[in-house]
């Protein structure tokens, strides 16, 4: 969007410079009116126009990359329920605020005009409605209404009415109102105001020239030289506007421009062609992620985060589905990858390893290794046949015979069979790491491995949000059986394969059944980090499920099951006070925060301890728990005791 706005402003500036230096002083007023209106509209449309014949590619120092290495497979996804959030940028707030102010100003001006109309006497004529304003010598028109003061002399009245009728007949109010609306949409663009000013003065030149033909020129100039009252409204046609009087007299005295000077307008042809050439050319450096998203800046090209990989793939897939030529660059401070549209059978793979038709090239700074997300050979043209000759490695897609799971040698579609067996294998051996569950860790692990010439699994590579998940993914792949190796041109070869394994917690919420179990596992490591006073207090406490009379949440005094009422009340309290930290939303931080707190012998909430994936989530969990009301303390043998309680609070984004 920013790129579009800048192009519009640049085109408008060029058109206005041409007008002010070459056309403004000519007496081709109708031509100039058409010029101003058409060039403004052109400035809005030209950025969208792409002419195939003008298209070219700006050369960049990139090296070509050929075919995909990744197999097509979607591993395991466990369902999750996630809350929604609203993300509004400050740029949007600023734009809407400015447009709202401009709209209010327009409404205020219209109200001024309406109130002025209610004060005057209306007289309807065939071509216009006259509104006579008492105690005034103003004169202006708005659409088919002419506002004129009762102090205007009868001698001047005829010329003024004739002048304003020209505005009415030629629809000048439509021009001004159009630019008034453009001031709402483009309130930040100073050139809109200049365009409106130029068209307004041009209207006066047109009307003056028309009236001067039918009236005595000297008498009309004398009328203009007088000082009259004006109304400061930008979208009405003023007869008496002091800043314009001198220009209007000069234009009346000016001789009619020679017809040959109309050739100046032909300068528009090469000018517009140049603009079309500019908008049609592909320039990789002209877009940013916030504009057309043809440049995506990431933290590390060699190791994209899950969010970055999703963003790149979504953009790639969207571009690949279009029929137009396109390019996309993914870059960090050192490396860059370039993706381009192509009609050749070349692909890249993204999320879920779905192949996308695109040519991929690597910047000269690319490190000489496989990229973890895209994995081409860097620093030189990627030629899989050359790698086959040198390393005996063939992409899964191009193997004549892909590796085969034991017992499936006679299947018709061995590629589909291989992928199905991978799915079954993962489903059979999948175990969500217990510690990862406790810490609320989830996400997708991208894993790549090679089936060697002897059918064994080698060279396992992984990338994921946490080591716990990466290790589990590697464990699953290491359990793959020895296979019948793949082959190419009758020769046994190495075949690389990759897939994502998604770890998702089953629900976003609280786990009432696991509180004491979690507390038992957490207490040593988490309580050990607390102050000595807190450690002593926890050491002298009685577990929630073991205390004779558990702490009583206000309102649970007369229920049969105090523990159940307590837990439900705590969950309700969390739901009512839950706020997802804005900073965590912007950084896409999510996960589970484990909270321990102590209800002391007075029923107060003390010694809150939190453990989670990010400090912002920990602070929010602590804030929620600190707002718990004072409880009736728990008791053992009729004596009030300290009672600890622990609970997981899940933060999940959509």
N, C-alpha and C positions, 0 to 999 in steps of 0.2 A: 504493500500500500504506500509506504514512504517513497519507494522508487517511482510509482505512478504519479504521486503528488509533485515530486521534484521535476519530473519530465513535463507535466502540465504547466508548471510555473515557468520552466525554461522556455517552452514553446510560446507561451503568452508574452514573455519578455521580448523575445525576438520579433514577434508580430507587432508589438507596441513600438519598438524601436524603429521598425520599417515605417509604421504609420506616422510617428512624430517627425521623422527626418525627411520623408519623401512624399507623403500623401496629405498630411494635415493642412497644408497651406493651399492646396488645390481647391477649386470650387466645384469639384465633382461630389457634392454632398451625399447624394443617394448612393453613389458607388462606395463612398467612405462608410456610410451606414452599413451597407451590405458587408464590407470588409471587416468592420469591427465585430458584427454579430457572427459572421461565418468563421472568422479566425478563432474567436473564443470557443465556439463549438468544436472546431477542428482540434484545438489544444486538448480538449477533453477526450476526443475519439482517437487521435493519432497513436497514443501509447498502446492501444489495443490492436492496431492494424499491423499485420505481419504479411508481407508480400514475399512469396516463395522465391521469386527471381532475385530478390535483394539479399536473401539470407546467405550468410557466410559464417565461418567458424574462426574465432580468434585463436591463433595458434598458441599453445602452451607447451612447456617442456615436460611432456608426459610420455610414459612408456605404455604400450598396449598390453592388455591382459586378455587372454582368450576365453577358455571355457570354465564352467563351474566344476568345483571339486566336491561339493556337498551332495549327499543323497537327499531325496525328498522323504521326510518322515516327520511325524508329529508324535511326541512321546506321551507323557502322562500328565494330565491336568486334573487336580482336585478342585471341586467347586468352592467358591467363596462368596460371601455376602459383603458388599462394600458400600459405605455411605457416600452420598454425593456431595460435591462442593462447588462453589461458584468462584471463578477466578477472573477478575476484571483488572486489566492493566491500567496503570496511571495514565498512559497515553489515551486510552478510551475515555477515561473520566474527564481528562482535559478537553478532548474534542467535543464530547457531549455537553460539557459545561459551557464552552464557547458558543456552540450552536444554540443552546438554550438561551443564553444572554442575547444573541443576535435575534432570535425569534421574539423574545420579549420586547426588544427595541422596535421591531417591525410592528408588533401589536400595539405598542404605545403610539407610533406614528399614525397608524390607521385610526386609532381612537381620537387622536388630535384632529384628523381630517373629518371624522364623523361629527365631533363636537362643533367644529367650525361650520359644517353643513347645517346643523340644527339651529345655529344662530341667524342664518341668512334667509332671505325670502327667495323661494324657488319660482322660476318662470320657465315653462317648458316650450321649446321651439322644435322645429322639425329635425334639425341636425344636432341639437345639443340642449342641455338643461343649464340655465343660468342660475347661479346662487349669488345673490347680492348681499355682501357682507357690510353691516352697518359700521359707520365711523372708521372706514378703512380705505386705503388706496392700493391694496394688493391686487395682483392679477396672476392667475395660474390655472392650468387645466389638469384634470385627472379623469382619464377615459372620456366619457361623453358629458362631463360636468365642467363648466367654466366658473371658477370662483373669481368675482370681481368686486372691488370695494365701491361703496356708493359715493366716494369722494373723487373717483376718476371722472375727468371732464368728458362731456359729450363728444368733443373733438377727438380725444384720444380713444374713446370707447370703440369707435368703428374699427380702427387699426388693430386694437388689442383683440377684439373678437375675431377679426379676420386671421390674426396670427395664431390664436388658440385653436381656431377651426382646422388649421393645417395640422396641428398636433393630433387632433381628434380623428381627422380623416385618414391620416397615415399611421394611426395606431402607435404613436410614440410611447404611450403609457405602458404598453406591453413590453417594449424594450427595457424600460427602467425597472419594471416589476420583475422581469426575468433576472436582471443583475442583482436586484434586492434579494431574491431567493438564493442566488449564487453566493451572496454575502453570508447567508446562514450556513450553507454547506462548506464554504471556503472562507470562513471568518478570519482565518489566520493568514490569508493570502492577500497582500497589499495590492496586487495587480488587478484583482476584481474591482476594487474601489476606483482604480485608475481607469479601467475600462468603462465603468459606469459614468465617471466624470467626462470622459471623451465622448460617449454617446449622447450625454445630456447637452453638452455644448453644441454638438453636431445637430441635434434636434432644433436648437434655436437658429442655427445658420440656415437650415432648410426652410423653417417657417419665415424667417426674415426675407430670404431670397424670393419666396413665393409672394409675400405681401408687397415687397418693394416693386415687383413687376406691375402691380395693379394700382399702386398709390405713388404719390409724389415722393421720390427718394429723400429729398432734403427734409421734408416734413417728418418722415418716419425716423430719420436719424436724430432730429431734434427731440422727438418723443423718447428715444432710447437714452438720450443724454440727461434726462431728468432723473431725479432721485425719488424712488417710490419704496413703499413698504414691501418686504418679502416674507415668505413663510419658509422656514428651514426644514423642509421635508425632502428627502433624497429621491423619492420616486414620483414627484410631480413635475410638470413642465412649467418652470417659472418664466413669466414675461419679464419681470424686473428682478434681475439678480446682479448685484453690483459688480461681482467679480467677472461677469461675462459681458457687461455692457461695452467695454472698450474693444474686446475681441469682435463683438458683433458689428460695431460701427466700422472697424477695419475691414471685415469681410464684405460689408455692404459696398464699401468704396473700391474693393478689389475688382480688377477686370476679370472677365470670364476666362478660365483656363483653356488653353488650346487643346483640341481633341487629341493631338498627338501625345500629350502627356498621359493619356489613359494607358499607354504602353507600359507605364510604371507598374501597373497591376500584374503584368506578366511576370514580374519578379517573383510572384507567389509560386509559380510553377516549379522552378528549380529549388526554391526554399522548401516547399512541401515534399518534393521528391527526396531532398536531403534528410528531412525528418523521417520520412518513411524508411529510408535506407538505414537510419540510426535505429529505429524501433524494430526493424526486421533482422538486424544482425544479432548473432548470438555472442554475448560477452560474458564470460563466466564470472567476471568481477563486479557485475552491475547489481547483483541481487544479494540480499542477506537473508538470514533465517526469518527475521521478522517481516520481510517484504514478500518476495516470491519463494522463499525457502530453497533457492538454488545453491546456496552455500550454507552448510550446516557445520558449525564449529563445535567440536567435542573436546573432552578432556584429554583423551588419548585415542588416536586412530587405531593403534595396535591393540587396544583393550577397551572396547566400548562398554559402557554400562548397559544394563537391561533397558533402561528408559531411552538411552541414546540409540541403541540398536533398533528399538521399536520405531523411533522417530525416523531414522534413516530408511528403514524398510517401508514404512507407510508412505513416505515421500517417493521412494523408488517405484513402488507399485502403482501409485497414482500417476506418475509421469509415464510409466511404461504402458499404461492403459490408453494414453492419449495417442492420437495419430500424428501429432506435430513433432518436429525435431525438438529435443530437449537435452539439457545437461545438468548434472548435479555434482557438487564437490563437497566432500567430507574432509575436514582438515583440523589439525591441532597446531601447536606452535612450531612443530618440526616436520610433520608428515602430512601428506594429502593424497586422497584418492579421488579420482574423477570417474563419474558414470555418464555415459552418453547413449542416446537412442541409436539403434542399429537394426538393419534388416537381416544381418547375418545370424547364424545359429550360435550365438554366444550368450551366456547367461551369468548372473550372479545369484547368490542365495542369501536370504535374510531370515527373519523370524520364522520359525517352523520349517526352515529350509525350503520354502517354496521357491522354485526358480523364477527369476525375473529376467526377461530379455533385455540385456543392456551390455554395452562394451565398457569394461573397467580398465582404467590406466592408473599407474602409480607415479607420483611425483618423484623427481630425481633424488629427493632426500629420503625416500622410503628405505627402511632397513632391509638388508638381504635375508629375509626370513618370511615365513608364512604369517600373514595377519590372522589374529585369532578369530575375527568375525568373518573375514572374506577369504583369507588364506591363499592369495596368489603368490607367485615368486616375485620378489621385489628387486629393483635395480636393473632389470633387463627384461626384454619382451618375454611374456609367458607363452611358451610353446609346449603343450602337454606331450606332444610326440617326442620333442627333444628330451624332456624329463623322462619319458618312457625309455628312450635309448640310453640315457645316462644313469637313471636310478631304478629302472624297471618298475615304474609306478604309473598306473593308468587310472584316471578318474572313474568313479563308479558308473557314471552315465555312459562312458565310452568303452567299458570292458565288453568284450565279445561274450564272455561268460562271467557273471558276477559270482562272488563267493556264495556257497550253498550251505545252509544249516544241515547237520547230520539227519538223515532220514527223509530229506525233501529233494533228493537228486532228480526225481522224475516229474517234478511239477512243471506245468507249461510255462507260467510266467515267473521266472526265478527272481526277477527284481522285486516284484510285488510280494512274492513269498518271503524274500529276505527281510523286507520291511515289516511285514506282518509278524514274523518270528522275533524280530527285535522288540516290537511292541509287547508281545506275549512275555518275552524274557524280562523286560523291565517291570511289567505288571506282577510277575511272579516273585521277583526278588526285591521289589521296592520296599524300603523301610524308611519312614520319616525319622531322622535322627531326633532322639528324645530331647537332647539339649537344645537343638534348633527350635523344637516346638516350645520349650520353656522360655526361650529368648524371643519368640515370635519371629524367627527368621524364615523368610520365604523368598521365592523368586525362581528364575530359570537358569539352569546350568547348561551352557553350550559345551558339548563334548565331541572330540574328534579322535578317531583311532584308525589304525591301518590293519587290514587282514594281510598278513605276510605271505610269502611264497609257500610256506608250509601250512597255511591255514590258521596260524596262531594270531592272537590279538597283541599288537605291539604299538608303541608310540602313542600312548593315550594322553591327550591334552584336554584340559578343562578350563572353563571360565564361568564363574558364578558370583553371586552376591556375598557368599561366605564360605570359608574353608570347610565347615561342617557339611554343607550341601555338596560342595565339590568332591569331598572325600567319599560321600555316599554314592555319587554318580560314578566315580571311578571304580568303587567296589562292585557296583552292578555290572559294569562293562567287563571288569576282570573275570567275572563269572561266566562270560560267554564261552560256549564250547569251541573246540577246534573245528574249523570248517573245511570244506573242500575249497581250495583257493581259486581265485578268479584267473581268467586267462585273456590274452589278447594276441591275435595272429598266431594262435596255436601254442603260445608260450605262457607258462605260469608267471603271474605278475602280482605285485603288491597293489591293493585297492584301498584307498582311503574312504572313510565314511564318517559322517557327522550327524548329530541330532541334538535337539534340546530335551532336557528332562525338567519338567516344571514341578516345583514344590510349592503347594499352597495349603495354608491352614484351612481346616474344614469350615470354620465359621469365624465371624468377627463378633466378639462379645465377651462374656465372662463365663468362667468354668466353675460353677459352684461345687462340683464334686471333687475338685482337685486342690482345694485351698490348703488343707492341712498337709497333703502329700508334698505339694510344692514348698510349703513352709519348712518341712523337715529337710528337704534337699537344699534349700536356700540358706538356712539359718547359719550354718558354719561359715560359709564364704561371705554372706552379705552382712550378718551381724558383726562379724569380726572387723569390719571396716568402720563400725560405729564407735562413738566415744565410750570411754570406760564406764561412765554412768549408765549409758544405754545398755551396754553388755551385761552389767550387773542386774539391771531391771529385767532384761530378757531372761537372764539366768535364774531369776527368782519368780518366773511366771509359770502358769499352768496352761497347757494346750487347750485350745477352744473346745475340742471334742471331749476332753477329759475333765474339765471343770464341772463341779456338781451343779452349780447354777451359773449358766453363761451370762455374759453381759446382756442387758436388755436395751434394745433400741427404743427410743421414745415412741409410744403407741403400741408396743408389743407386750405391755405388762400383763394383760389378761388373756393372752392366747394360750392354746394348749402346747404348741411346739415353738418354744422361744427361739431355738437355733434356726429353724426354717424361716421364721418371721424376721430374724436378724439379717440373714443372708439376703432375703428378698428386699428388705429395706435398704441394705447397702447397695444392691444393684440398682434399685430405683433412684437412690441418691446420686449414683454415678451417672445414670442416664440424664437426670435433670440438670446436672452441673457440668456435663461433658462439653468441652470446646476444643476442637482440633486446632493446634497452634498454626497461625498463618504462615510463619516461617517454615514449619515442617511441611505444610502443604506445598509451598513454592519449591521446596527442595525435594519433594516427593518422598519424604521420610515416612515410613510406616513400620509397624511391628508391635510386639506385645511387651508391655511394661509390667514387671512383677513388683508388687507393693507389699511391704510388711509394716504393720504398725502395732502399737501396744495400747491397750486400754488399761490405765493404771487404777489404783485402788480408789480413786475419786471418780472414775468414769471418764476422765479426760483422754483425748487422743494424743499420744506422745510418741517420740522416737520413730518417725516415719522414715523408712528406707526404700529406695526404688532402684530397679535395675532394668534397663531397656536399651534399644538400639541407638537412641539419641538423647542428648540432654534436654532438648525442648519437650520431648514426650515425657521424660521423667519428671520435669518441673510441673507439667500439666497434671500428671497423675498425683503428684504430691499436693498440688493445690486442691484437687477434688477431695482427697482424703482429709486434708486439714479442715475442710468445711463440714465434716461430719459433726453431728450434735453430741453433746455430753450424754454418756450412757449411764444406766444403772450398773455399777461395777459387778463383775462376776464374783462368786463366793465359793470357798471350800471350807467345810466344817464351820459355817456361819461367819467366816472371816473374809473380808474383801481381799481379792488377790489380783495381781497383774495377769492379763490375758492377751496373748498375741493373736494376730489375725493376718492372713495373707490372701491376696487376690490378684489375678491377672487382669489388666485392662488393655484391650486390643485397639490399636489405632490402624485403620485401613482406609486407603484411598480408592476411589473408583478408577 
